[in-house]
Amino acid sequence: MAIFARNDTEMMGGRNTFQTTSWSLVRSIQDVKALDTLISIYWKPLYFFVRQKGNDNETAKDIVQEFLTSLLSKQTLQKADAARGRFRTFLLAALENFMKDRLKSASREKRGGGQKIVSLDFSTGEKEFTLQVRAGESPENVLNRAWARSLWEDSLARLQGEASHLEALRMYLADSDYKSISAKTGLSESAAKTAVHRLRGQLRTIITNHIRETVSTDEDLRGEVAEFMELLR
């Protein structure tokens, strides 16, 4: 997807410097907006991972709901050590440990006390799992690809602009030429190019800022952006 140029792992210039070693998304998790962001981007990759581990739809739904509830009710996120690496790695390790403990437990009682902290569209998640997951693909790779796609879709949804400009970007991302974009949106080709350029920049910023909130160092940021780009191919 033609959003990141080859040198875009350096895309934010001097703002790339981390003042502290911390996951700002995790630190602010008590904020409703931060919580919504985390859940909207990560629940589906977690669900895909659990399904690819061989669990059926209903079991996978329960595991993901219970896991997210456990993370928040036990304040696991706030206790996590950001210096140990990127957030995605921590989240996967926490999920695997949760699944092992759950399997060992003889009790069928919900770990979250039977309460569901979020409403997740598992019907859509299952449909996308069926369409997107490749036979024989490792659960870890499934999670990583789903993370990249979820972050991409969430970032697109956060774009702000006029309807014609957003449509121009959508068509650009679908490989339409500017002549076609102009005819569909009513924008001149020059205006369409300007709109696409501006929205591409906005999209880069949204994606990079999210990734910045889930890593601890500049090196991790560059690595995550590069992996994100690769996973979307």
C-alpha positions in Angstrom: 0.0 0.0 0.0 1.6 3.3 -1.1 1.4 5.1 2.2 4.9 4.6 3.5 8.0 5.4 1.4 11.2 3.4 1.6 12.6 5.8 4.2 9.4 6.2 6.2 10.8 4.3 9.2 12.3 7.7 9.9 9.1 9.5 9.1 8.6 11.6 12.2 12.0 13.4 12.2 13.1 14.7 15.6 9.8 13.6 17.3 11.1 10.0 17.1 13.1 10.5 20.3 11.6 8.7 23.3 11.7 10.8 26.5 11.0 7.8 28.7 10.9 4.1 28.4 7.2 3.3 28.6 4.2 2.2 26.6 2.0 5.4 26.7 -1.0 3.4 25.5 -0.7 1.1 28.4 0.0 3.9 30.9 -3.2 5.6 29.9 -5.3 2.5 29.7 -7.7 3.8 32.4 -8.7 6.5 29.8 -11.8 5.2 27.9 -10.5 6.3 24.6 -7.2 4.5 25.1 -9.0 1.4 26.2 -11.3 1.5 23.1 -8.2 1.9 20.9 -6.5 -1.1 22.4 -9.5 -3.3 22.2 -10.5 -2.3 18.6 -7.0 -3.0 17.2 -6.0 -6.1 19.2 -9.1 -8.2 19.9 -9.4 -9.6 16.4 -5.7 -10.6 16.1 -6.1 -12.3 19.5 -9.2 -14.1 18.3 -7.5 -15.3 15.1 -4.6 -16.6 17.1 -6.8 -18.6 19.4 -8.8 -20.0 16.5 -5.6 -21.0 14.6 -4.5 -22.8 17.8 -7.3 -25.3 17.1 -10.1 -23.9 19.2 -13.6 -23.7 17.8 -15.5 -20.4 17.4 -17.4 -20.5 20.8 -14.3 -21.5 22.8 -12.2 -18.8 21.1 -14.8 -16.2 21.9 -14.8 -17.2 25.5 -11.0 -17.2 25.7 -10.7 -13.7 24.2 -13.4 -12.2 26.4 -12.0 -13.8 29.5 -8.4 -12.8 28.6 -9.3 -9.1 28.1 -11.4 -9.1 31.3 -8.5 -10.6 33.2 -6.0 -8.1 31.8 -8.0 -5.2 33.0 -9.4 -6.6 36.3 -6.0 -7.7 37.5 -4.3 -4.6 36.2 -1.8 -6.8 34.3 -1.2 -4.0 31.8 -0.1 -1.5 34.3 2.3 -4.0 35.9 3.9 -5.0 32.6 7.6 -4.0 32.1 7.8 -1.8 29.0 11.6 -2.2 28.9 11.2 -5.8 28.0 10.1 -5.1 24.4 7.2 -4.3 22.2 3.6 -4.4 23.4 2.5 -7.0 20.8 5.1 -9.5 22.1 4.0 -9.0 25.7 0.3 -9.4 24.8 1.0 -12.7 22.9 3.0 -14.1 25.8 0.3 -13.0 28.3 -2.4 -14.7 26.1 -0.4 -18.0 25.8 0.1 -18.1 29.6 -3.6 -17.4 30.2 -4.6 -20.2 27.8 -2.2 -22.6 29.6 -3.6 -21.7 33.0 -7.2 -21.9 31.7 -6.6 -25.4 30.4 -5.2 -26.5 33.7 -8.2 -25.1 35.6 -10.9 -27.6 36.4 -13.4 -24.8 37.0 -15.6 -23.6 34.2 -16.3 -20.3 36.1 -15.5 -17.2 34.0 -12.2 -15.6 35.1 -13.9 -12.2 34.8 -16.7 -13.3 37.2 -18.9 -13.9 34.2 -18.9 -10.3 33.2 -18.0 -9.2 29.7 -16.2 -5.9 29.6 -16.6 -5.3 25.9 -19.0 -6.0 23.1 -17.1 -7.6 20.2 -18.5 -8.6 16.8 -17.3 -12.2 16.8 -19.6 -13.0 13.8 -17.6 -10.6 11.7 -14.4 -11.8 13.2 -15.2 -15.4 12.3 -16.1 -14.5 8.8 -12.8 -12.6 8.4 -10.9 -15.5 10.0 -12.3 -17.9 7.4 -11.4 -15.5 4.5 -8.0 -14.2 5.6 -6.3 -17.1 7.4 -4.2 -19.4 5.2 -4.2 -23.1 5.7 -1.2 -24.3 7.7 -0.1 -20.7 8.7 1.4 -20.5 12.2 -0.9 -18.9 14.8 1.9 -16.3 15.5 2.0 -15.2 11.9 -1.8 -15.1 11.8 -1.9 -12.8 14.8 0.8 -10.5 13.3 -1.0 -10.2 9.9 -4.3 -9.6 11.7 -2.7 -6.9 13.8 -1.4 -5.1 10.8 -4.7 -5.2 9.0 -6.6 -4.1 12.2 -4.3 -1.2 12.7 -4.6 -0.2 9.0 -8.4 -0.4 9.1 -8.7 1.5 12.4 -6.3 4.2 11.2 -8.3 4.6 8.0 -11.5 5.0 10.1 -9.8 7.8 12.0 -9.0 9.9 9.0 -10.6 13.3 8.9 -11.4 15.2 5.7 -14.1 16.0 3.2 -16.1 13.1 1.8 -14.7 13.7 -1.8 -11.1 13.8 -0.4 -11.6 10.5 1.5 -13.1 8.9 -1.6 -10.1 10.1 -3.6 -7.8 8.3 -1.1 -9.9 5.2 -1.1 -9.7 5.1 -4.9 -6.0 5.8 -4.9 -5.4 2.9 -2.5 -7.4 0.7 -4.9 -4.9 1.7 -7.7 -7.2 4.0 -9.5 -5.5 6.7 -11.6 -6.1 10.4 -11.0 -8.2 10.7 -14.1 -10.7 8.2 -12.8 -10.5 9.7 -9.3 -11.3 13.1 -10.7 -14.2 11.8 -12.7 -15.7 10.0 -9.7 -15.1 12.7 -7.0 -15.6 15.9 -9.0 -12.2 17.1 -7.9 -9.7 18.4 -10.5 -6.7 16.1 -10.9 -4.6 18.6 -9.1 -7.0 18.9 -6.2 -7.2 15.1 -6.0 -3.5 14.8 -5.9 -3.3 17.4 -3.1 -6.0 15.7 -1.1 -4.4 12.2 -1.4 -1.0 13.6 -0.4 -2.5 15.3 2.7 -4.5 12.2 3.7 -1.5 9.9 3.2 0.4 12.1 5.5 -2.4 12.0 8.1 -2.6 8.3 7.8 1.2 7.9 8.3 1.0 10.0 11.4 -1.9 8.1 12.9 -0.2 4.7 12.3 3.2 5.8 13.5 1.7 7.5 16.6 -0.1 4.3 17.5 3.0 2.2 17.1 5.0 4.7 19.0 2.6 4.1 22.0 3.3 0.4 22.0 7.1 0.3 21.9 9.9 1.4 24.2 12.7 2.7 21.9 13.4 4.4 18.6 14.8 1.1 17.3 11.7 -0.8 18.2 9.6 1.9 16.5 11.6 1.6 13.3 11.3 -2.2 13.5 7.6 -2.2 14.1 6.9 0.2 11.2 9.0 -1.9 8.9 7.2 -5.1 10.0 3.8 -3.4 9.6 4.7 -2.4 6.0 5.8 -6.0 5.2 2.8 -7.6 6.8 0.4 -5.6 4.7 1.9 -6.8 1.4 
